[in-house]
């Protein structure tokens, strides 16, 4: 019997060093488990399938009688279902007490939440950093690198700054008391949107975020079957967008895909 069977071994008799594949690691209980990097690699290979599943709508992802809303500035104090743009009948509230016990749970669901992970061979502070960086992956690799924690740049540490540097650079935006923009000669890759790379990057970044951070994975699981929404603000007001990608990742967690 080898460690690949995922059985628990006696530490005195486990033949881990001889039988485990390189992509496996032994935890404190001497269980054999794939490490986060290997898990993520497998998940990333299925990104196109996941996007097709989401688009088809064939997989039930949520219960629209329960709505939870997140944003990077969300107040974590209201009980789930009682925050802005949320709803929940009293009968469901007992199921959401564990979620309520997690500090800043709404903020942690946001792409702006800072909790490092690895993707594309680089370390990132947030999903927002990955998304904005990948706009320049082909045409301006040096600028792309500045968004990663490996560069140790100011840009790599602040998701607000990453959003400004990845935005339309025809106008300047306020940051720490000054108006800034990226250099006019740094253009977004021409096929970033047309190739659906923009959709893939958000999904891959979110997969990495929850794959590398077990506490965040547990948090997402504790949203149970709620519909998760996120408001996008403009001069016309708030557009409340359903977060199908986030709920699909929750589906993968709840069906033990990872």
Backbone bond lengths (Angstrom), bond angles and torsions (degrees), N, CA, C in turn:
res aa  C-N    CA-C-N  psi(-1)  N-CA   C-N-CA  omega(-1)  CA-C   N-CA-C  phi
1 X - - - 1.482 - - 1.536 108.73 -
2 X 1.314 116.50 134.21 1.457 119.79 -179.55 1.513 110.83 -112.65
3 X 1.329 115.86 170.43 1.459 120.82 179.74 1.515 112.03 -63.45
4 X 1.334 117.92 -20.11 1.449 120.73 -178.90 1.524 112.01 -63.46
5 X 1.310 117.06 -17.66 1.466 120.03 179.41 1.518 112.27 -74.50
6 X 1.350 116.62 -6.92 1.458 123.41 177.94 1.533 112.04 64.77
7 X 1.330 117.39 22.80 1.450 121.69 176.52 1.516 109.84 -83.14
8 X 1.338 116.49 160.67 1.465 121.11 176.01 1.523 108.96 -87.82
9 X 1.316 116.12 128.58 1.453 121.56 -176.40 1.524 111.69 -108.52
10 X 1.305 115.71 150.75 1.452 121.70 170.75 1.532 108.07 -68.69
11 X 1.349 118.18 127.48 1.465 120.12 -176.98 1.517 114.61 -58.14
12 X 1.329 117.57 -21.78 1.460 120.35 -179.11 1.522 112.18 -81.78
13 X 1.344 115.62 -21.50 1.461 118.28 -175.13 1.527 113.65 -117.38
14 X 1.336 117.86 -6.66 1.459 120.21 -178.24 1.528 110.75 -61.71
15 X 1.332 116.01 130.99 1.462 120.90 -179.11 1.532 109.86 -101.47
16 X 1.303 114.81 39.04 1.477 122.49 -175.60 1.522 113.44 -47.24
17 X 1.331 117.06 -49.99 1.463 120.39 -173.34 1.530 112.63 -63.35
18 X 1.324 116.87 -24.47 1.462 119.86 -176.98 1.527 113.03 -97.34
19 X 1.316 117.37 -25.34 1.460 118.58 -169.44 1.515 115.55 -112.42
20 X 1.332 118.92 -20.91 1.458 119.63 -176.35 1.518 111.53 -79.75
21 X 1.318 115.36 143.06 1.449 120.34 173.55 1.530 109.32 -68.03
22 X 1.304 115.88 160.38 1.467 120.30 -178.47 1.516 112.22 -62.88
23 X 1.332 116.57 -26.09 1.457 120.29 -177.42 1.523 112.74 -84.53
24 X 1.325 116.42 4.38 1.451 119.94 -179.38 1.524 109.77 -110.31
25 X 1.321 115.12 154.09 1.458 120.05 176.89 1.508 109.57 -138.71
26 X 1.306 117.87 150.77 1.454 121.65 -176.76 1.514 109.51 -98.04
27 X 1.341 118.12 127.96 1.453 120.17 179.13 1.518 110.55 -90.06
28 X 1.327 117.63 -172.82 1.460 121.75 -173.72 1.530 112.22 -66.19
29 X 1.327 116.85 -23.27 1.461 120.18 178.43 1.536 110.82 -91.04
30 X 1.332 116.64 7.61 1.455 123.17 -178.65 1.530 111.99 59.97
31 X 1.336 114.92 32.24 1.444 119.68 171.14 1.514 107.88 -87.77
32 X 1.307 116.60 151.52 1.447 120.23 177.65 1.521 108.03 -96.36
33 X 1.311 117.76 123.95 1.463 120.77 -177.27 1.514 110.00 -143.91
34 X 1.311 116.38 141.04 1.452 120.36 177.37 1.517 109.20 -65.72
35 X 1.312 116.54 140.81 1.453 118.79 178.76 1.520 110.05 -76.49
36 X 1.327 115.55 167.83 1.462 120.73 -174.42 1.522 112.07 -59.39
37 X 1.334 116.36 -38.12 1.462 119.51 -178.48 1.522 111.14 -62.70
38 X 1.318 116.45 -43.86 1.464 120.22 -179.52 1.528 110.99 -68.79
39 X 1.329 116.64 -40.57 1.464 119.95 177.52 1.518 110.57 -58.94
40 X 1.329 115.57 -46.59 1.454 120.20 -177.25 1.521 111.27 -64.00
41 X 1.322 117.29 -39.41 1.463 120.70 179.46 1.519 111.10 -58.29
42 X 1.318 116.41 -40.50 1.461 121.32 179.18 1.521 110.45 -67.68
43 X 1.323 116.42 -42.22 1.464 120.49 179.86 1.527 111.28 -64.71
44 X 1.327 116.91 -42.38 1.457 121.60 -177.57 1.526 110.68 -62.00
45 X 1.329 117.14 -35.17 1.462 121.14 179.21 1.525 112.02 -60.89
46 X 1.336 116.60 -23.10 1.465 120.96 -176.93 1.526 113.00 -101.36
47 X 1.334 117.37 12.73 1.463 120.44 -175.79 1.525 112.75 -55.92
48 X 1.326 117.40 -44.91 1.467 120.06 -179.85 1.519 111.38 -61.84
49 X 1.318 116.78 -39.98 1.465 120.71 177.56 1.521 110.57 -63.73
50 X 1.334 116.62 -43.24 1.459 120.24 -179.48 1.531 110.96 -62.18
51 X 1.332 116.71 -42.56 1.461 120.12 178.96 1.528 110.85 -63.95
52 X 1.332 116.57 -37.63 1.467 120.51 177.91 1.529 110.37 -66.48
53 X 1.327 116.78 -40.23 1.475 120.84 177.29 1.518 110.55 -60.99
54 X 1.324 116.20 -44.97 1.466 120.92 -179.14 1.525 110.31 -62.67
55 X 1.332 115.97 -44.83 1.466 120.63 -177.92 1.524 111.92 -65.98
56 X 1.330 116.67 -33.49 1.467 119.76 -177.39 1.522 112.79 -70.02
57 X 1.322 116.62 -31.24 1.458 120.85 -177.81 1.513 113.49 71.54
58 X 1.340 117.38 11.82 1.463 120.96 -177.05 1.525 113.33 -75.91
59 X 1.330 116.37 -21.21 1.464 120.30 -178.95 1.519 109.14 -98.82
60 X 1.330 117.86 119.62 1.480 119.35 177.73 1.520 110.30 -67.51
61 X 1.315 116.10 120.33 1.462 120.44 -173.71 1.517 113.79 -105.92
62 X 1.337 118.14 -18.19 1.461 117.95 -174.52 1.520 111.60 -161.26
63 X 1.319 114.42 169.30 1.460 124.29 175.48 1.525 107.10 -108.96
64 X 1.325 117.33 114.09 1.470 119.27 -174.73 1.526 113.60 -73.94
65 X 1.337 117.09 0.35 1.467 119.96 174.12 1.531 111.01 -80.79
66 X 1.344 115.81 -12.69 1.464 121.83 179.47 1.514 107.96 -123.55
67 X 1.321 117.77 121.90 1.464 121.72 -177.83 1.532 109.69 -127.77
68 X 1.318 115.75 127.98 1.466 122.64 174.76 1.520 108.11 -118.60
69 X 1.311 116.30 141.26 1.461 121.10 -176.15 1.525 110.16 -125.52
70 X 1.325 116.60 133.97 1.459 120.03 176.83 1.523 110.13 -125.00
71 X 1.307 114.40 156.57 1.457 123.79 170.70 1.519 105.56 -160.91
72 X 1.319 117.74 158.01 1.465 120.12 -173.86 1.520 113.02 -61.72
73 X 1.339 117.53 -21.50 1.468 121.09 179.51 1.522 112.19 -105.90
74 X 1.342 116.83 17.20 1.465 120.75 -175.98 1.520 112.27 -61.08
75 X 1.320 115.86 145.43 1.459 122.84 173.62 1.523 107.62 -83.23
76 X 1.329 116.83 122.47 1.465 120.16 -177.49 1.523 112.71 -84.42
77 X 1.331 117.79 -4.54 1.457 119.86 -175.10 1.527 114.37 -73.30
78 X 1.347 120.10 -43.30 1.465 118.15 -178.92 1.533 111.91 -59.13
79 X 1.318 115.95 142.12 1.463 120.77 177.93 1.531 108.63 -63.16
80 X 1.331 117.96 147.38 1.465 119.49 176.73 1.530 111.81 -49.78
81 X 1.311 115.27 131.08 1.461 120.48 -177.87 1.510 113.87 94.64
82 X 1.346 116.35 -10.92 1.466 120.50 -178.42 1.524 112.86 -111.52
83 X 1.321 117.13 0.06 1.460 120.69 178.56 1.522 111.08 -81.55
84 X 1.318 115.90 178.03 1.462 121.49 179.72 1.525 110.02 -61.94
85 X 1.326 116.14 134.23 1.472 124.85 179.74 1.521 112.78 66.62
86 X 1.318 117.71 21.09 1.469 121.27 -178.94 1.530 111.26 -113.88
87 X 1.339 114.93 162.78 1.454 120.02 173.47 1.528 109.46 -156.03
88 X 1.332 115.43 150.54 1.458 121.58 178.46 1.523 109.06 -171.88
89 X 1.311 117.04 130.72 1.465 120.70 175.53 1.521 109.46 -73.37
90 X 1.326 116.64 152.13 1.463 121.59 -177.90 1.523 112.31 -56.99
91 X 1.317 117.03 -30.79 1.458 120.90 -175.81 1.527 112.15 -62.95
92 X 1.333 117.45 -24.64 1.470 120.96 -178.11 1.525 113.05 -91.94
93 X 1.318 118.22 -11.08 1.463 120.69 -168.91 1.522 114.10 -62.83
94 X 1.302 117.39 -32.14 1.469 119.52 -179.47 1.523 111.10 -61.46
95 X 1.335 116.98 -29.63 1.465 120.97 -179.40 1.531 112.21 -74.06
96 X 1.324 116.88 -13.91 1.456 119.98 -175.20 1.525 113.16 -111.60
97 X 1.333 116.79 8.80 1.464 119.96 176.64 1.535 112.26 -63.41
98 X 1.358 119.18 -39.85 1.469 118.43 177.14 1.533 112.58 -62.06
99 X 1.322 117.08 -37.80 1.465 120.41 178.16 1.518 110.57 -64.77
100 X 1.321 116.61 -41.10 1.463 121.36 -179.79 1.521 111.80 -62.37
101 X 1.312 116.01 -25.37 1.464 120.41 -179.26 1.523 113.98 -77.87
102 X 1.332 117.94 -5.71 1.467 121.45 -179.83 1.521 109.85 -94.46
103 X 1.308 116.72 120.28 1.465 121.15 -178.92 1.532 111.02 -64.65
104 X 1.318 115.69 135.98 1.468 122.25 177.22 1.528 113.38 59.22
105 X 1.338 117.00 32.80 1.463 117.99 -175.56 1.529 112.74 -62.73
106 X 1.317 117.63 -34.22 1.474 119.06 178.57 1.530 110.80 -66.65
107 X 1.316 115.98 -44.74 1.463 120.28 179.84 1.528 110.63 -62.48
108 X 1.320 117.20 -37.47 1.461 121.47 -176.32 1.528 112.64 -66.46
109 X 1.318 116.88 -22.69 1.462 120.30 176.86 1.531 111.32 -77.57
110 X 1.319 117.10 -16.20 1.456 122.63 -175.98 1.526 111.96 -73.39
111 X 1.335 116.52 150.31 1.461 121.59 173.90 1.520 111.83 -65.56
112 X 1.328 117.26 -15.76 1.465 121.91 -178.41 1.531 112.05 -88.93
113 X 1.320 118.06 -5.94 1.460 119.84 -179.44 1.529 109.27 -66.85
114 X 1.328 116.07 131.19 1.461 121.40 -178.42 1.528 110.12 -93.20
115 X 1.319 115.43 111.53 1.462 122.59 174.09 1.530 106.59 -160.64
116 X 1.326 117.67 104.08 1.472 122.19 -166.66 1.527 115.16 -57.85
117 X 1.337 113.78 151.68 1.457 123.56 175.18 1.517 107.75 -155.28
118 X 1.320 115.84 171.28 1.464 120.49 -179.88 1.519 110.84 -114.20
119 X 1.336 115.85 141.06 1.461 122.53 177.37 1.524 107.94 -160.16
120 X 1.323 116.86 141.58 1.466 122.20 -179.39 1.531 111.84 57.30
121 X 1.318 116.75 29.71 1.456 120.70 177.88 1.517 114.43 76.04
122 X 1.335 117.12 11.32 1.462 121.44 179.68 1.527 109.97 -128.39
123 X 1.319 115.67 160.83 1.456 122.16 176.09 1.526 109.73 -98.93
124 X 1.330 115.18 137.88 1.467 121.16 -176.36 1.518 110.24 -129.51
125 X 1.324 116.06 147.63 1.468 120.54 178.98 1.519 111.93 -82.81
126 X 1.341 117.71 -30.82 1.467 121.10 -175.47 1.519 110.57 -155.25
127 X 1.322 115.60 165.13 1.468 120.88 176.19 1.528 109.93 -64.57
128 X 1.319 116.79 -34.97 1.463 120.73 179.36 1.529 110.77 -59.83
129 X 1.318 117.32 -39.22 1.461 121.00 178.01 1.533 111.01 -61.32
130 X 1.323 116.19 -44.95 1.469 119.86 179.69 1.526 110.26 -61.22
131 X 1.322 115.78 -48.10 1.463 120.45 -177.40 1.523 111.41 -58.39
132 X 1.325 116.76 -50.53 1.459 120.13 -177.50 1.535 111.22 -67.36
133 X 1.316 117.16 -38.96 1.462 120.91 -178.81 1.519 112.09 -62.23
134 X 1.327 116.26 -41.55 1.464 119.91 -174.20 1.524 113.18 -68.90
135 X 1.317 117.77 -9.37 1.457 120.65 173.80 1.530 110.67 -67.23
136 X 1.345 116.12 -18.20 1.460 121.13 -173.66 1.531 112.34 -122.77
137 X 1.315 117.49 12.17 1.459 121.95 -173.32 1.535 112.29 -59.66
138 X 1.322 117.29 -41.86 1.464 120.46 -176.32 1.529 112.99 -85.37
139 X 1.301 116.07 -49.87 1.458 119.82 -172.10 1.511 115.68 -81.76
140 X 1.353 116.48 -28.19 1.472 119.96 -176.16 1.533 109.34 -140.67
141 X 1.340 116.75 69.58 1.468 120.61 -176.09 1.529 114.38 -58.99
142 X 1.330 117.42 -32.67 1.467 119.54 179.26 1.529 110.58 -66.89
143 X 1.320 116.61 -39.61 1.458 120.43 177.81 1.525 109.95 -69.98
144 X 1.316 116.90 -40.14 1.472 122.71 174.92 1.534 110.19 -53.40
145 X 1.314 116.32 -44.24 1.462 121.46 -178.41 1.529 111.70 -62.97
146 X 1.313 118.48 -31.19 1.455 122.06 -177.57 1.525 112.80 -63.77
147 X 1.329 117.03 -21.74 1.457 120.94 179.08 1.541 111.93 -78.28
148 X 1.315 117.40 -18.39 1.467 121.21 -176.70 1.520 111.43 -87.06
149 X 1.314 115.91 151.27 1.464 120.97 179.14 1.520 112.02 -62.73
150 X 1.322 117.44 -22.24 1.455 120.92 179.65 1.524 111.89 -63.67
151 X 1.332 116.79 -22.96 1.465 120.52 179.40 1.526 112.06 -80.46
152 X 1.343 116.24 -19.44 1.470 122.36 -177.31 1.533 112.33 57.44
153 X 1.322 116.54 27.73 1.461 121.00 179.69 1.526 110.65 -85.34
154 X 1.316 116.33 162.25 1.460 120.37 173.95 1.521 109.99 -61.00
155 X 1.319 116.64 -37.51 1.462 122.39 179.73 1.518 111.59 -58.56
156 X 1.324 117.66 -37.44 1.464 121.98 -175.26 1.518 113.29 -71.71
157 X 1.339 116.61 -12.86 1.464 120.17 -172.75 1.529 113.95 -107.17
158 X 1.317 118.01 -9.84 1.463 121.14 -175.54 1.527 110.12 -127.35
159 X 1.328 118.28 109.62 1.472 120.25 -179.39 1.526 113.05 -63.76
160 X 1.333 117.67 -27.83 1.473 119.67 177.12 1.525 110.42 -64.67
161 X 1.330 115.77 -42.46 1.452 120.18 178.56 1.527 110.79 -67.41
162 X 1.334 116.68 -36.98 1.464 119.60 179.46 1.525 110.74 -63.49
163 X 1.323 117.33 -37.25 1.455 120.07 178.59 1.523 111.44 -65.87
164 X 1.319 116.50 -40.94 1.469 120.85 178.39 1.531 110.58 -64.19
165 X 1.339 116.74 -43.34 1.459 120.32 -177.87 1.533 112.73 -71.32
166 X 1.325 116.16 -19.90 1.461 119.41 178.67 1.514 113.63 -98.22
167 X 1.328 116.82 -3.57 1.468 121.26 -176.77 1.521 111.79 -81.33
168 X 1.314 115.71 174.61 1.466 122.31 173.39 1.529 108.55 -53.03
169 X 1.313 117.22 124.44 1.470 119.58 -174.79 1.528 113.47 -97.80
170 X 1.328 116.11 21.74 1.467 118.41 175.90 1.525 111.56 -80.79
171 X 1.332 116.32 -10.94 1.461 118.76 176.07 1.526 110.28 -141.45
172 X 1.320 115.87 157.02 1.454 121.82 179.85 1.530 110.33 -89.58
173 X 1.326 115.23 154.13 1.464 121.53 179.17 1.520 109.90 -129.82
174 X 1.327 115.00 153.05 1.466 120.53 -177.02 1.525 110.96 -73.06
175 X 1.332 115.41 134.26 1.459 121.88 173.53 1.523 108.28 -150.98
176 X 1.325 115.56 117.89 1.473 121.67 179.58 1.529 112.73 50.33
177 X 1.319 115.52 46.06 1.456 120.77 173.71 1.509 116.41 84.59
178 X 1.325 117.62 4.30 1.467 120.30 179.22 1.525 109.96 -137.71
179 X 1.329 116.24 154.35 1.455 121.14 176.86 1.529 109.32 -91.50
180 X 1.341 115.78 128.16 1.466 120.11 -175.76 1.524 110.52 -136.35
181 X 1.314 115.85 165.56 1.460 123.55 171.27 1.524 107.12 -161.95
182 X 1.312 116.65 164.51 1.463 119.23 176.86 1.536 108.99 -76.85
183 X 1.310 114.67 167.06 1.464 120.62 -179.60 1.525 110.65 -57.82
184 X 1.310 116.84 140.75 1.462 122.15 -177.50 1.525 112.78 -65.50
185 X 1.323 117.78 -19.63 1.465 119.54 -178.75 1.535 112.78 -89.41
186 X 1.321 117.05 3.58 1.470 120.52 177.27 1.526 108.57 -103.46
187 X 1.317 115.77 101.53 1.465 121.59 -176.70 1.527 111.17 -99.49
188 X 1.321 115.52 151.13 1.466 121.61 175.14 1.525 108.77 -67.23
189 X 1.331 117.06 140.45 1.461 121.02 178.22 1.529 110.32 -52.32
190 X 1.322 116.24 133.39 1.464 121.83 -171.93 1.529 112.97 -59.61
191 X 1.333 117.07 -31.25 1.474 119.70 -175.97 1.529 113.26 -102.00
192 X 1.327 117.21 12.45 1.469 119.19 -176.42 1.523 111.62 -57.99
193 X 1.304 117.52 -42.48 1.465 121.06 -179.70 1.527 112.35 -89.66
194 X 1.313 117.76 -41.51 1.463 120.63 -175.79 1.523 112.98 -67.52
195 X 1.342 118.03 -28.31 1.466 121.79 -179.20 1.526 112.26 -87.36
196 X 1.320 116.48 3.15 1.478 122.96 -176.39 1.526 111.81 68.10
197 X 1.329 116.59 12.92 1.459 119.46 177.90 1.516 110.70 -59.58
198 X 1.324 116.78 -34.07 1.467 119.85 -179.76 1.524 111.39 -60.36
199 X 1.347 116.96 -40.21 1.467 120.69 178.80 1.523 110.89 -70.90
200 X 1.321 116.03 -41.43 1.456 120.27 -178.08 1.520 111.55 -64.02
201 X 1.329 116.27 -41.65 1.465 120.46 -176.27 1.527 111.22 -63.65
202 X 1.322 117.29 -43.41 1.470 120.32 178.58 1.523 110.16 -60.76
203 X 1.339 116.82 -44.23 1.459 120.21 -179.18 1.525 110.85 -67.00
204 X 1.333 116.94 -45.04 1.467 119.99 -179.39 1.525 111.57 -65.62
205 X 1.333 116.25 -40.09 1.456 119.42 177.97 1.518 112.12 -63.14
206 X 1.323 115.79 -40.30 1.464 120.05 179.32 1.524 110.72 -69.37
207 X 1.324 117.45 -39.77 1.469 120.30 175.98 1.528 110.17 -58.11
208 X 1.331 116.34 -44.25 1.469 120.60 180.00 1.522 111.17 -64.89
209 X 1.309 116.37 -42.78 1.465 121.64 -179.77 1.525 110.81 -55.56
210 X 1.327 116.99 -47.65 1.464 120.08 -176.42 1.524 112.56 -82.92
211 X 1.320 116.85 -23.71 1.461 120.06 179.10 1.520 111.07 -72.73
212 X 1.326 117.16 -39.40 1.459 121.52 -176.89 1.526 113.26 -86.21
213 X 1.323 117.46 -14.91 1.467 120.53 -176.26 1.524 110.32 -123.66
214 X 1.311 115.19 97.55 1.463 120.87 -174.14 1.526 112.13 -61.70
215 X 1.341 117.39 -33.49 1.460 119.63 -179.98 1.530 111.29 -66.73
216 X 1.336 116.83 -36.57 1.459 120.23 178.36 1.529 110.75 -72.21
217 X 1.306 115.77 -36.60 1.470 120.82 175.97 1.534 109.92 -60.65
218 X 1.320 116.48 -43.63 1.467 121.03 177.84 1.522 111.08 -64.47
219 X 1.331 116.77 -39.60 1.464 121.59 178.49 1.529 110.65 -60.40
220 X 1.319 116.64 -47.88 1.470 120.20 -179.69 1.522 110.68 -61.97
221 X 1.313 116.37 -39.13 1.463 120.55 178.15 1.524 111.26 -62.46
222 X 1.329 117.20 -33.58 1.464 121.91 -178.37 1.531 113.01 -74.27
223 X 1.333 117.68 -5.87 1.467 119.03 172.19 1.525 110.18 -77.27
224 X 1.329 115.71 -2.10 1.468 123.24 175.60 1.528 111.90 54.10
225 X 1.337 117.87 -114.24 1.462 120.40 -178.45 1.524 111.67 -119.76
226 X 1.318 115.59 23.99 1.467 119.52 -179.65 1.520 111.12 -67.89
227 X 1.316 115.89 149.93 1.461 121.62 169.31 1.527 107.10 -77.49
228 X 1.321 117.21 124.08 1.459 121.69 -178.10 1.528 108.48 -101.75
229 X 1.314 115.75 126.66 1.469 120.46 -178.92 1.522 110.24 -125.64
230 X 1.338 113.78 162.65 1.461 121.02 -179.44 1.519 108.55 -144.79
231 X 1.342 118.52 125.86 1.465 120.29 179.77 1.530 111.84 -81.85
232 X 1.315 115.85 134.45 1.469 121.39 173.90 1.523 106.48 -112.35
233 X 1.330 115.66 119.70 1.463 120.46 -172.50 1.527 111.97 -95.63
234 X 1.326 114.41 143.64 1.461 121.78 175.17 1.521 107.41 -148.18
235 X 1.309 116.94 -178.03 1.469 120.28 178.86 1.524 111.09 -63.48
236 X 1.330 116.59 -21.14 1.468 120.77 179.87 1.527 112.06 -84.19
237 X 1.344 116.86 -7.05 1.466 120.53 -179.07 1.519 111.17 117.79
238 X 1.326 115.92 -158.97 1.465 121.37 -176.93 1.521 111.04 -97.86
239 X 1.324 115.61 128.33 1.459 122.19 173.59 1.525 106.59 -101.46
240 X 1.329 117.15 110.79 1.467 121.32 -176.82 1.525 108.99 -84.15
241 X 1.322 116.11 109.44 1.458 121.39 -174.28 1.527 111.31 -105.06
242 X 1.326 116.02 130.25 1.464 121.39 176.66 1.529 108.68 -74.18
243 X 1.314 116.33 132.75 1.459 122.03 -176.00 1.529 111.50 -94.99
244 X 1.331 114.74 78.41 1.463 120.52 -176.43 1.526 111.93 -64.50
245 X 1.327 117.43 -37.01 1.453 119.93 179.82 1.518 112.24 -62.35
246 X 1.317 116.31 -44.74 1.463 121.41 179.48 1.526 110.66 -63.92
247 X 1.330 116.10 -40.87 1.465 119.65 179.73 1.527 111.03 -70.69
248 X 1.334 117.33 -30.10 1.463 119.41 176.85 1.525 110.06 -68.61
249 X 1.334 117.27 -40.12 1.461 119.83 176.23 1.528 109.61 -61.51
250 X 1.326 116.24 -40.10 1.477 119.66 175.84 1.523 110.28 -59.96
251 X 1.318 116.84 -40.86 1.471 121.58 176.78 1.527 110.58 -59.09
252 X 1.336 117.34 -41.74 1.463 121.27 178.79 1.530 110.71 -64.12
253 X 1.325 115.85 -38.57 1.461 120.39 178.86 1.528 110.10 -67.12
254 X 1.314 116.12 -45.91 1.461 120.48 -175.85 1.520 113.62 -72.43
255 X 1.331 117.02 -18.50 1.469 120.93 175.75 1.532 111.06 -101.71
256 X 1.327 115.13 14.85 1.475 122.51 174.25 1.521 114.21 61.01
257 X 1.337 116.50 29.86 1.460 119.52 173.42 1.529 109.24 -71.34
258 X 1.341 116.13 -34.85 1.461 120.35 170.54 1.520 109.79 -154.47
